[in-house]
Amino acid sequence: MSGLEGLLQGFQTAFAPGNLLACFVGTLVGTMIGVLPGLGPVATIAILLPATYHLDPTSALIMLAGIYYGAQYGGSTAAILLNLPGEASSVVTCIDGYQMARQGRAGKALAIAAIGSFFAGCVATVLIALFSPPLISMAQSFSAVEYTALMVLGLVGAMVLAQGSLLKAFAVTVLGLLLSLVGTDPEVGTRRMTLSLPDLYDGIGFVVVAMGLFGIAEILRNINGAQSRALVADKLDKPWPSGEDMRRSVGPIWRGTALGSLLGVLPGGGAILSSFAAYALEKRIARDPTRFGNGAIEGVAAPESANNAGAQTSFIPMLTLGIPANAVMALLAGALILRGVTPGPNLIDDRPDLFWGVIASMWLGNLMLLVINLPLVGIWAKLLLVPYRVLFPVILLLCCIGVYSVNNNTFDLYLLAAFGLLGFILAALGFEAGPLVLGYVLGPLLEENFRRALSLADGDGSVFLTRPISAGVLAIALLLLVITVLPAVRRQRQTAFQE
Amino acid sequence: MQRLAARDLWAGLFCIAIGAIALVLLANTRMGAVAAMGPGFLPTWLARLLVGLGVLIALKSMLGSIPSLTLDWRVLRPLLLILGAIVLFALLLRPAGFALTAFALLLLAAAAGRDFRWREALVIAAAIATAASLLFIVALKINVPLWPSWFLP
């Protein structure tokens, strides 16, 4: 089936009433939670994961994808109106978006963010439909050797793009892999690291890990932060850009979309890298770079298009190879695995409805963001003003109910507290939790493929280097590592994160 | 700089500790050979790797001078209250029912905040516990009793 044919079939799935509703609820609730201070897309998805349990896998993934876009858009809203980025991918939007808001152009900034995102979403949807089938037919000839190499590349990518020291990112990835192996060995049935607790025989629940490390740890971090907030604009200007604004934004939106689509596919990439790169590019090629930082609409249009394009194309490695490229994709892959659907090259044949339905729903979700959320921006702005001391007990309650309702098991709640503590310790010690979650999701797959690869090769490790694709993938991983430790790049990487 | 170095020393020690715990837990798990890996093979090597990385992180932090280990004790209050609220929720849920448990969690969590106000917290906790009971127990029918069993005949 060609990409466009598949896409057509996907639209039939996406327009089924149940899926349409899932997409709508996802984008709406995602925006609502994502706009709240201190809750980025990862935390939002983690908290709302259990809400999708009673849905079938297709609707669930459509809803989660909607939550992702919604949360990202909500994050941009907070960035523009409050100078308070919900998470890293909207950090650059703060720079010019907040200045625009201070000049009374908040509505225009929000509108161009939505229009840019929508355009980027359309392009990225087509790109996914075109490039997925050939990538999948290539992946279907992969053996355990190639899979092991690809997963190593994914983990290395996450390490390289994490903030702070590479050594610590490496350590936290290893910790994630180690935690994923707690429980019964799938091949021989031996129990590993279970402390003889029957509740751990099946391993540590994915929802518990995600919610503890992101939901609870986020609360603990924000409680100690200063919380003085004020909206810049009492009344929003009309959320529609002027002709001049549109004219200025066309170029940045195109360039942002192209850059974001490209960077999103990279392991460890996705929204964050894309938005930083797009902003830097616009600033570099601008005729008058001094306008940036003083409310240049290009500085909102480019990163917002880029982060949405990147967010969407980062689905490609997950849907085609089964290898999540970043923490958000790790969460979505985890949600699918939990339901017995394994993302990977067989997904397109086993569940074409799910595969194409989700892709088509991405376009639909972006449309909903544009036509539903933009008029609601006034309500989102009000939500921003709810004081955090009222908010966080509610978030905590939602986390507890969510975790308990997965298995109706109070043991999971004690584990939740333990992982909240772990998340707090990791943050205090300067470890990033993103690579840990990726390691946690990939761990069992990595062990399975690594074992199989080496047992087929009679324990000869050189098999990873003699097979061309595997050797090539590992060479890229090595290259990434080498580039990162080079002093010049290290300096630039630091400044990029500081900006 | 001094503070960052101290943080990294802690970070290194943390990795060493976790790796060591894993190695103790894995002591009796069969390793197997490379061609036929046992259940202990990958986790044991990962744990060793974690210890090794911990040593490297700790050593790197000690380049120059040996940092002093310090901890800001003020962060402990919200930490204990939030984690305590989760544990309390787990302990109370079955015997006390959802409504009272949610109320207790909301109140305890609110006490972890910076500017905690008793009266406001009581009102908000009561309101949200009611709303959550209606949503999760009455509407979504989660399998949890609403009230303690002795409360209703």
Interface residues (C-beta under 8 A of the other chain):
Chain A: S165 L167 K168 F170 A171 V174 L175 L177 L178 L181 D185 E187 V188 T190 R192 M193 L195 I216 I219 L220 I223 N224 Q227 Y388 R389 V390 F392 P393 V394 L396 L397 C399 C400 I401 Y404 S405 N408 T410 L413 Y414 L416 A417 G420 L421 F424 I425 A428 L429 G430 F431 E447 F450 R451 L454 S455 A457 D458 G459 G461
Chain B: L4 R7 D8 W10 A11 F14 C15 I18 A22 L25 L26 T29 R30 A33 V34 A35 A36 M37 G38 P39 G40 F41 L42 P43 L46 A47 L49 L50 L53 G54 L56 I57 K60 V75 P78 L79 I82 L83 A85 I86 V87 F89 A90 L91 L93 R94 A102 L105 L106 L107 A109 A110 A112 G113 R114 D115 F116 I124 A125 I128 A132 F136 I142 N143 V144
